């Protein structure tokens, strides 16, 4: 699947009532961010796939983990973007009444179904060292073992972020959390972005009354 090619709707902020212009400005920014984040994850995936072909002793093999950690941040930012778009619309009724809100609900549901623990994955990436600052914190975030089709780890497991196959896995608050660095993940972000973008009419939104 190709990345979204829809033209990002342009919000004519000058034509919008003054008390809605700030919200309209940031709404426009978030629509641009959404498409940009989707494309950034595609780059993460390409780097991850490239690194898999490198010998284990080659430093470039570590690029896969770098791509995976940044991918987790991109997914988190995508989720934040969706939330902000919905909240900003509530402060910009001129635009809101022209938007297909059912598509926005579908996009949020699609994203959450695909990444149910995306906040947790991002928190591990951002705070892994903090989680081993004491035995209490270590125990709070460690998991009681781990089992997958590829590997089984008994006992206590703590991970600040590792690669297993095409998945990034980590432990957070006693649970194993993960996401997949795959074409499927890339396509979910692309189609979700497309759903949001097409929820907005392709005309000057400020002209809608």
Buried (B, 14 or more C-beta within 10 A) or exposed (E): EEBBEBEBBBBBBEBBEEEBBBBBBBBBBBBEBBBBBBBBBBBBBEBBBEBEEBEEEEEEBEBBBBBBBBBBBBBBBBBBBBEBBBEBBEBBBBBBEBBBEEBBEBBBEBBEEBBEBBBBBBBBBEBBEEBEEEEEBBEEBBBEEBEEEEEEEEEEBBBBBEBBEBBBBBBBEEEBBBBBBBBEBBBBBBBBBBBBBBBBEEEEBBEBE
